[in-house]
Amino acid sequence: MGKKVTFIDYVDGKQYTETLPDCNPIEFLKERNKNYMNYTALTTVDNKKITYEEFHEKVDKYAKYLYYEKGIRKEEKIGISLINSENGVYMLYALQKIGCQIIGLNPYNNETRMHKDILEVAPNRIITDNPLTNSFNISQIINPINDNELLKVNDKEDLINAYDPEKVTDIIFTGGSTGHRKGAMLKGNGINCVAQALDHVFVAKPGMTQLGNIPFGHMCFGRITLHYSLANNLNYALSTNFMPQNFLDEIKRTHAHAVTGGPIHWNSLAYNPHLKEGDLKQIIQATSGGEYYKPHEKELANEALKKGGSKTTIGDVLGMTEFWAPVSVNFGNRNTKGTIGYPIPYTDVLVVDKNFKEVEDGKVGSLLLSGPQMLEGYLNNEEETKKAFWYDDNNKKWYITGDVVRKTGKNNQELEYIGRTKRNFVCGIDNIYPEQIEKLLLEIPNIKEAVVTKIPDSKLQYLPIYHLSLQSMLIDFEQLKQQIEQVIITHVGESALPYDITYTDEPLKRTANAKIDIQKIEMDYQNKIKSKNESQTLTRKI
């Protein structure tokens, strides 16, 4: 039996004592599914229905096939590069049943990126239908496996392996805030703990449908969506059309009650001319994650949900690969607007100052997290692993998230996201939090993207620089500057006013992972200033 934990569910204010899972993910599902075996577990893109009984039978057969026919063994490192297919689901859980270490490889990578990832993690084999891996001199198992091949193992004994919940079972790459990729080493039982914790967060009931549009082979966000769905006896409707332009069509095709996407997906509803009354009436659970959601765009998306007939609103998820994705959720209307909601159950939170002393509620500090879903460390990266953790006086291990937050809102337990510690700087005597400024700038309608960087100054240490991508350059720039000044002075203070603002109507520079390349933007600007020999404060006004 697993460890018992006691926690307060801040939504209903009640105290609960629960037993944490202590098993292989597929065994966890078997226990959760045992009374729902005739329910639909998966719906394929061609509308084939697979019950939970059929799902478990297929996973068992896949596991036996991989074990007896392909010789895959416990703790073998297996790379998977799979799309959101029926076979992909069976393959993933079959490897977990065998007890392999699963390495998520992006099936949409180009050859260079794929080769680099494979060299870094050195899998023994790769399960893939991606022809890019053919030249990498690795024994491959080509997905999918057909039913005729599965007949070969009908008379084979079932696989029963001792499961160690403390073993690393998954390696999933995270880009982090800087775009530098690291392989997070995760424990299989951790995803069980997150799925069970979400019982207290989400509202979809057995028999309802979850849209399966987030890639699950290599993304924690997609993996937990799949595992949560199956653990709650939902119908996971597989989708390979994950682009924003397909979002409405996939919701309508699957009649999904629970829908997950990024802001770019939800925004597509607001600007879709084909959205009609009643198209979204079945949605009771709508969540967004992956990046910050601009408030005025979120309002437009919520209006689109309302127009389509849904009575819910979009909730925000703070997710981390290092914690199997969700750690804090603002769901629907039950949390204070502008917060990232409550930490999910089993997740311990500590907000500390630079000396790792806990700050008072309402004060800004660095976010530390601990829990059974926490990563073990980063693959082949001892330096980053050492920097990632801190041990308190009781030798409890905490993950240093690099996020700056404030406990606020209801019960002083909701979290307000301020920014990243690595991006903070001092101007005069004031701490400047770039993300805090960026959020305010993004509330100005004509500003499409915003990044705040810094430049050294001999008097004030650093000065803020604003880099803005605009909806249009055909505007009154003086009026925009006045808007910016008013917003910043009102909500942050004069120390956060920019030394300079750069404008463009093009997207801001991106990293290879498609995130805004903040380091490159900052470096380019500093080089530009150095070439002009400008290093003194000129003005605090725009």
Buried (B, 14 or more C-beta within 10 A) or exposed (E): EBEEBEBBBBBEEEEEEBEBBBBBBBBBBBEBBEEBBEBBBBBBBEEEEBBBBBBBBBBBBBBBBBBBBEEBEBEBBBBBBBBBBBBBBBBBBBBBBBBBBBBBBBBEBEEEBBBEBBEBBEBBBBBBBBEBBEEBEBEBBEBBBEEEEBEEBEEBEEBEBEBBBEBBBBBBBBBBBBBEBBBBBBBBBBBBBBBBBBBBBBEBEBEBBBBBBBBBBBBBBBBBBBBBBBBBBBBBBBBBEBEBEBBBBBBBBBBBBBBBBBBBBBBBBBEBEEBEEEBBEBBBBBBBBBEBBBBEBBEBBBEBBBBBBBEBBBBBBBBBBBBBBBBBBBBBEBBEEBBBBBBBBBBBBBBBEEEBEEBEEEEBBBBBBBBBBBBBBBBBBEEBBEEBBBEBEEEEEBBBBBBBBBBBBBEEBBBBBBBBBEBBBEBBEBBBBBBBBBBBBBBBEBBBBBBBBBBEBEEBBBBBBBBBBBEEEEEEEEEBBEBBBEBBEEEBEEBBBBBBBBBBEEEBBEBEBEBBBBBBBBEBBBEEBEEEEEEEEEEBEB
